[in-house]
């Protein structure tokens, strides 16, 4: 996810925006960059088992936009599986630093996908620092309509 210029007022807006938040102008194709068009809808992609893990890792520091509940929980599940496998390998090889290194690698992507998940429920990402409330909000259903953080990923179908 990146930023593009509004077709009317040239304000920098999110590439998934349907309308400019400043001037309200509809964007002709919110999924185009220059002359190339592509689909950002997650339901159009055929995710393999580890794609649920790799896609959020590719967006390692993207704190804007939204992430569906399924994308968040699949990432969390696969993160736990990978962490367990690395823990077993670290235990067998006596490389205790391996688990710590993996934890550092997934720290920022894990926070970023959590923030995007909060955005999907129309809440600020800062709710993640409130332990119980943040955890409860992660279970809430997505808002299908556009909210202040952008269009719903399910709505893009």
BELGITA-V492021 format. One record per pair of residues at least 12 apart in sequence whose ideal C-beta (glycine too) atoms are under 10 Angstrom apart, sorted by the first residue. I is the first residue (numbers start at 1). J is the second residue. Records with the same first field share a line. If there is no record, write none. Layout:
I->J + J
//
This chain:
1->14 + 15 + 16 + 40 + 59 + 62 + 64 + 65 + 66 + 116 + 150
2->14 + 15 + 16 + 33 + 62 + 64 + 65
3->15 + 17 + 64
4->16 + 17 + 27 + 30 + 32 + 33 + 34
5->20 + 27
6->19 + 20 + 21 + 22 + 23 + 24 + 25 + 27
7->20 + 23 + 25 + 26 + 27 + 28 + 29 + 32
8->20 + 22 + 23 + 24 + 25 + 26 + 27
9->22 + 23 + 24 + 25
10->22 + 23
11->23 + 25
13->25 + 27 + 30 + 150
14->30 + 64 + 65 + 66 + 149 + 150 + 151
15->27 + 30 + 31 + 32 + 33 + 40 + 64 + 65 + 150
16->30 + 31 + 40 + 41 + 64 + 65 + 66 + 146 + 149 + 150 + 151 + 152 + 153 + 156
17->30 + 65 + 146 + 150 + 151
18->30 + 146 + 150 + 151 + 155 + 156
19->146 + 151
21->148 + 150
30->150 + 151 + 156
31->156
39->156 + 157
40->65 + 151 + 153 + 156
41->153 + 154 + 155 + 156 + 157
42->55 + 67 + 68 + 70 + 71 + 153 + 154 + 156 + 157
43->68 + 70 + 153 + 154 + 156 + 157
44->156 + 157
47->70 + 71 + 74
49->74 + 78 + 81
50->78 + 81 + 82
51->74 + 78
52->70 + 71 + 72 + 73 + 74 + 75 + 76 + 77 + 78 + 79
53->74 + 75 + 76 + 77 + 78 + 79 + 81 + 82 + 106 + 109
54->75 + 78
55->67 + 71 + 74 + 75 + 113
56->71 + 72 + 74 + 75 + 76 + 78 + 79 + 106 + 109 + 110 + 112 + 113 + 114 + 116
57->75 + 79 + 105 + 106 + 108 + 109 + 110 + 112 + 113
58->109
59->109 + 112 + 113 + 116
60->105 + 106 + 107 + 108 + 109 + 110 + 111 + 112 + 113
61->108 + 109 + 111 + 112
62->109 + 112 + 113 + 115 + 116
63->108 + 111 + 112 + 113 + 114 + 115 + 116 + 118 + 119 + 125
64->112 + 115 + 116 + 119 + 125 + 149 + 150
65->112 + 115 + 116 + 119 + 120 + 149 + 150 + 151 + 153
66->115 + 116 + 117 + 118 + 119 + 120 + 121 + 122 + 142 + 143 + 146 + 147 + 149 + 150 + 151 + 152 + 153 + 154 + 155
67->112 + 113 + 114 + 115 + 116 + 117 + 118 + 119 + 120 + 142 + 153
68->116 + 117 + 120 + 141 + 142 + 152 + 153 + 154
69->117 + 120 + 121 + 138 + 139 + 140 + 141 + 142 + 153 + 154
70->142 + 153 + 154
71->113 + 116 + 117 + 120 + 153
72->110 + 113 + 114 + 116 + 117 + 118 + 120 + 138 + 139 + 142
73->117 + 138 + 139
75->106 + 109 + 110 + 113 + 114 + 117
76->110 + 113 + 114 + 117 + 138
79->102 + 106 + 109 + 110 + 113
82->102 + 106
83->99 + 102 + 103 + 106
85->102
86->98 + 99 + 101 + 102 + 103 + 105
87->99 + 102
89->102
90->102
110->128
111->125 + 128
112->125
114->127 + 128 + 134 + 137 + 138
115->127 + 128 + 149
116->149 + 150 + 153
117->134 + 137 + 138 + 139 + 140 + 142
118->134 + 137 + 138 + 140 + 149
119->142 + 143 + 147 + 148 + 149 + 150
120->137 + 138 + 140 + 141 + 142 + 143 + 144 + 147 + 149 + 150 + 152 + 153 + 154
121->137 + 138 + 139 + 140 + 141 + 142 + 143 + 147 + 149
122->137 + 140 + 142 + 143 + 145 + 147 + 148 + 149 + 152
123->137 + 138 + 140 + 143 + 147 + 149
124->148 + 149
125->149
141->154
142->154 + 155
143->155
//
